[in-house]
């Protein structure tokens, strides 16, 4: 059995792969994961794999990625960069070799140009969370709706100009006060994400866009991307596990 | 020994030495302080905005801390306009500020006039400035050797290359002592076996505000073999005439002139990828789009804000970049 571990900022994703090619997927809130399975050993994080994995599971190799990978000292585990993990996962899940990858996670956004299954260029956001899952969570909370509800709307968006995730909230409240319908407010939030990532996407665009990370579950954003960019948007099943699955793929490769 | 004169960036330092004064590159004074972050905070407490270049704030904090620096030469053209407000706030604090402007179009007559105005201020003549140039050139030539040993013989680390070249802006206030340091280093470096990093990188843009970039890269099998701006501080072109030297010097002039030097050096040094560093809130972030169009190698753009160590995001981006180059 092989194990892929994506130590993300909002959640930790675990993918287990058997010889049959299927994956077992588990997700933990980040704080919960470290409380239950993490301990400090020689100044580094050690993960208790016996508690984490199913009883009796024999894991041949563990590959980790994500913010925590630098600190995680797991016996036999090797760390790979997040972009590599996501591209490996996306190639495995979609069977595509030439595409642009868009990964929108809890606190960051990445765009990679993939040719023949390899990264040839990439861009990431820097020092700002205004195009990430965390931003959507905050905006949904301001609107008093769930993320699922937020992700339904793309028509008649209100215009939100703020480039800051925090000041964006005040701007959204301002629009609510003006009496715009909920659907337009939610569409405005989804469009603001699109506008933030568009400069990165335009620079590395392909005919096919593979969209991964938790934010890929937002159906409205998928619709906006395909309409505005005129490209095919592919979202793999369980897009938030792409990095963990990519780690599993790497673990199998040895 | 004369009084200390602060510099906001590299200027014709020969003039300061000819006057018997001691130049102090304020960037170096800031970043080598035991607590550079505290100097930035000092400036913010005084009222400098949070969303402003930390180098400018650090220089302000450094001048306020070192009360023996009462005179400084500030580059008003060829660096950035934040320097203007830095000058004004320091003037308010009683510091004497002497402006120096590199002409945007590298006009020889205008540059000569600027140098002569600086000379008049310090009361020195051309023969004494030329003598200072000859003395400093002897040291610069040795630092050029450090640079050559970096890329051609692979005996010098990226950080060492950075350190010795960056110190050529003021020669640490004592060219004789600095020359001895350089001599000792060269003797040591020549005894080493060549390094074997598989990835060769160019570092372009202003020097990094974080101090562990070079080590981080080398721990991962990549080495910087070209430090663009730091090398410029050594005036790497062998023209004999002082005005011509500061006209060939690329840093204060436009990005296209800088790119001529960058493209020549990355080809000569067999570089695999380029790191373009731009300070947070710096106008040079705009120039990144030109850099990316003109350089036909993979480019990673890094942004740094406060002094300190590489943050998790930057490390992740560096890892992915190196992985891509392999």
Interface residues (C-beta under 8 A of the other chain):
Chain A: X67 X70 X80 X81 X82 X83 X84 X108 X119 X120 X121 X122 X124 X126 X127
Chain B: X280 X298 X303 X305 X312 X313 X315 X316 X317 X319 X320 X321 X323 X324
